[in-house]
Amino acid sequence: MGKILIIKTGSTLAELKARRGDFEDWTLARLGVAQHAARIVDVVQGDPLPDWAGIAGVVVTGSHAMVTEHHAWSERTAAWLAEAVARQVPTLGICYGHQLLAYALGGEVDDNPRGREYGTVEVQLADEAGADPLLGGWAPAIRVQVCHTQSVLRAPAGALRLAWNPHDGCQAFRAGTCAWGVQFHPEFDADVVRAYIDHMRPLLAAERQDPDGLRAATADTPYGEEILKRFARLAAQLHGGR
């Protein structure tokens, strides 16, 4: 069996990391993948990206960096992701990873003109999501966890938009047959989101958002874990067929 490659593009808040672990820990737990069945590559710290032999699937984590900062590690990762998609390696970008995947494939990423989006929100599933192996089979709207400032303002040419909401017109897309980006955080639970709301309280308030209201409305939902478990199953199935 091939391994799931976790491309680590940053770390969570220091207090969360001390208390709960980091992005890759939450991702692996919800994928249902054991540590020995995964490989973590910390591109921020300069870890080299591998070739594609033996990789069943790729997950790109979130980050506190911005795609528009064009860090050398980010540009290197973007080029690698474009090749992964061309090779039909199952790929899932989360938040920063979603934006980086879109950028790598020719889409546009920048600050969301509506401001930051934090909390538990409802996203609408497009009609095209009904038959999608990652997001299909649910009601027209699902509730998910979000913590982001930038967004995919224009999806890559040929990509299929799968989800949106009034705040963000591209909450999820699929490029080709087996590469997905999701702006929301399927690896986050309500505890993590509340910690981010508390951390960002001054900036949210400066945008005339209501941190207390966002915090009170934050709640666990089943969709994030199911999306990650579906991706793990898809990666195993598609890798077996390659």
Buried (B, 14 or more C-beta within 10 A) or exposed (E): EBBBBBBBBBBBBEEBEEEBEBBBBBBBEBBEBEEEBBBBBBBBEEBEBEEBEEBBBBBBBBBEBBBEEEBEBBBBBBEBBBEBBEEBBBBBBBBBBBBBBBBBBBBBBBEBEEBBBBBBBEBBBBEBBEEBBBBEEBEEEBBBBBBBBBBBBBBBEEBBBBBBBEBBBBBBBBBBEBBBBBBBBBBBBBEBBBBBBEBBBEBBEEEEBEBEEBBEBBEBBEBBBBBBBBBBBBBBEBBEEE
